[in-house]
Amino acid sequence: MKSVLILLDNIIHLYLWVVIISAVLSWLTAFNVINTSNRFVYSVIQTCYRLTEPALEQIRRFLPVMGGMDFSPVVLILLLMFLRNLLFELFAPGLF
């Protein structure tokens, strides 16, 4: 059981980093810092978008738009951190 929890924790942690990278890449794209015509850059952006957009879209349904700022990645990061803590509190109280 401990190995399964550690595996789930690592998967959530990796997804957390994908969300952060996706948010940073979207900012860099919006300000024309990175060249999206580069094939490698474009494939990284598309991969991050495809991995994060389903979850972010669900959050955007409930989160109002605030001055053109998208706070859905912040909400998703907080939810992922909460999920990681919840896993260890419920299923492995002796490890924490």
SULVENFEN-V100468 format. One record per backbone hydrogen bond with DSSP energy under -0.5 kcal/mol. NH is the residue of the N-H (numbers start at 0). CO is the residue of the C=O. E is the energy in kcal/mol with one decimal. If there is no record, write none. Layout:
NH,CO,E + NH,CO,E
This chain:
4,0,-2.1 + 5,1,-2.2 + 6,2,-2.3 + 7,3,-2.6 + 8,4,-2.5 + 9,5,-2.3 + 10,6,-2.3 + 11,7,-2.5 + 12,8,-2.4 + 13,9,-2.4 + 14,10,-2.3 + 15,11,-2.1 + 16,12,-1.7 + 17,13,-1.9 + 18,14,-2.2 + 19,15,-2.0 + 20,16,-2.8 + 21,17,-2.5 + 22,18,-2.2 + 23,19,-2.4 + 24,20,-2.7 + 25,21,-2.0 + 26,22,-1.9 + 27,23,-2.6 + 28,24,-2.2 + 29,25,-2.2 + 30,26,-1.8 + 31,28,-1.3 + 32,27,-2.8 + 33,27,-0.9 + 35,33,-0.8 + 37,34,-1.1 + 41,37,-2.5 + 42,38,-2.1 + 43,39,-2.1 + 44,40,-2.4 + 45,41,-2.5 + 46,42,-2.2 + 47,43,-2.4 + 48,44,-2.4 + 49,45,-2.7 + 50,46,-1.8 + 51,47,-2.1 + 52,48,-2.6 + 55,51,-2.4 + 56,52,-2.7 + 57,53,-1.3 + 58,54,-1.6 + 59,55,-2.4 + 60,56,-1.0 + 61,57,-0.5 + 61,58,-1.1 + 62,58,-1.7 + 63,61,-0.5 + 65,68,-1.0 + 66,64,-0.7 + 68,65,-1.5 + 70,68,-0.8 + 74,70,-2.0 + 75,71,-2.5 + 76,72,-2.5 + 77,73,-2.3 + 78,74,-2.4 + 79,75,-2.4 + 80,76,-2.3 + 81,77,-2.2 + 82,78,-2.4 + 83,79,-2.3 + 84,80,-2.1 + 85,81,-2.6 + 86,82,-2.3 + 87,83,-1.6 + 88,84,-2.2 + 89,85,-2.5 + 90,86,-2.3 + 91,87,-1.1 + 94,91,-1.1 + 95,91,-0.8
